[in-house]
Amino acid sequence: MTSPDLFRTPFYAIHTRLNARMVPFSGWEMPVQYVGITKEHQAVRQQSGLFDISHMGKFFLQGKNLLAQLQVLVPSDLSRLKAGEAQYTVLLNPTAGIIDDLIIYYQGTDESGAQRVMTIVNAATLSKDKDWLLSHLDATPTQFQDLSAAKALLAIQGPLAVASLQALVKEDLSAIPRFGHLEGTVLGSPAFLARTGYTGEDGFEIMVDPAVGQALWQALVLAGVVPCGLGARDTLRLEAAMALYGQDIDDTTTPLEAGLGWLVHLDRVGDFIGRSVLEAQKQAGVSRRLVGLRLEGRNIARHDYPVIHHGITVGKITSGTLSPTLGYPIALAYVDTDFAKLSQPLEVEIRGKLYPATVVKRPFYKSPTLP
């Protein structure tokens, strides 16, 4: 069912021609699947898959001392970034809750010495993120462009993704490291290319003008790249134990609770919003942790299902699926720290019955072809 209140990406007509099943998602009408979630999932794990991610927020920022201004908003050390490098990080509120997770792509300085940054944010938090950034950045020297509606964004992911894209790109993609990026040329037109993704596989995210994006989509599909929807994107990211904002992380969870401690650089000089809370958590320890669970049988744990130990609720599920790659159910859950150790036996309540689960190492799956 469609709604006139839903936004549509530049690829909507292509999706409908491919008979994609369209669903509402964060205010957008998006494809959840084309030929089937499992087939699309396996295409990404074994070959290459193509995703429309144009619904995501796209901000370009430029200004003097821009990284220093952004530094106050995130717990990760941005001073280490060199031109062409990127940092996955989180925006924090004063209680160290996660406003959003995002990638900051540092593009270096222009001839005037102004620093240039591209950042991609979640569709559901676009307005919140924009308001937060604008309220904390110095408006006088900082230029802020919201490119969300003006640009198309595609992701090509999988072991064959780089080779498939290379035929259509002028620059040598093999020279770009993981989380590297550049302003390049796709099909003879300007493009922003980043070796990032949300599937646990190698690949690129490409931002271009809508007409170029449509031509790129058609060229990649003709080359054998499989169109993939939100369903496969979710099972892929869950196997890779990548957090989904609004389910696994939100403004009530801190990065230390969410297993994102590697983003928190407390040893660096300088203050940032939420630092005192994270310092206290680091010293005292957190009361809950996000863990990976493997369930027995084929029972799938869904969001908010209770996690039980000896009849007592000790946590709740945030995400769960039947892993197409591994062949068994997996889930992420927040549990009391006492029950977060590896191999801890637990149970999950599913439709009134208890099913065995075990705390396992994350990620559930790691691609052998990732650089």
C-alpha positions, 0 to 999 in steps of 0.5 A: 500500500502506498501513501501520498505522504511518503517520499520516493527516491530517484529510483522509484520507477526502476523499483516498480519496473523490477516488481519490487515489493515496496514498503514504508520506511522512515517516511520513504517508500522503499523496496524491501525485496525484489526476487527474495531476501535470501537470494539477494542476501546470498548475492551480496555474500557471494557476488555483488548486490546493489542497494538504493540508499538515497533516503539517507541524509547527506550533509556537506560542511565547509569551514575553518577549524571544522573538525575541531567544532565537530570534535565537541559532538563525538567521542572519536578523535577526529584530529587523526583524520587525513584527507581521504579518510573517514571515521564511523562515530556517534553524535552524543547528547549530554547523558552520552545517549546516541543521537545517531550513528554516522560516518564523517568523511574528511575531504581536506582543505580548500584553497582558503584553508577551510576544511571540507566534510561530507557526512551521511546520516540515517533517514529517520534522524535527518531532521534531528541531526541537522538541527543538532549540528546547526545548533552547535556549529559556529554559523559564521564560518561554517557552510552547511549544505543539505544535499539529501534531496538533491543527490542519489546514493547507491551502495554496491556490496560484495566480493565482486563489487569493486570489479563491477564498479571499476568498469564505470569509474575513471579512478583506480578503485583498488588504490582506495583503502577501507573507509577511504573516499574521493571525488571521482568520475562515474560514467563521465560525471562527478561522483563521491565514492566511498569504500564503506557499507552496511553489509559486512562485505567490501564495496562502495557507496556512490553519491551522484546526481539523480540522472547519473544514478539511474544510468549507473543502476542500469549499467550495473544491473546489465553487468550482472549486479543483483538489485537488493532491498531493505530485507537483505540489507537488514539480514546482512548488517545483522550477521555483521553485528552492525547496529541499527539506529532505533533498535540496537542503539538510540538516545538512551544507550551509550556507546560503551553499553552498545559495544562501541567502546572502540569509538570512544577515545577518552585518552585524547585531549579535549572535551566532548558532549557526554564525556563525563558520563562515559568516564564514569561508566568506564570507571564503574562499569556499565550495568548492561551490554549489547551481546550477540545470541545464537538460538537453537532450532529455527525460532526467531527472536524479535525486537523487545522479546524478553531474555530470561535466566532462571525465570528472571528477565535479564534483558531484551532482544533488539534485533533478530533473524534467521541467518541466511549464511549461517543457517541458524537464528541470531540476535542482538540483545541488551542483557545485565552485565553479569550475564554478558560473558561468552557462552552464557546460557540464556533463554528467549521468550517467544510467543509465551514459550522459552527457547535456549540461547547462548551468548556468542562472539560478534560479529556472527559472520566475518567476510573472508574477502574484506580488505 
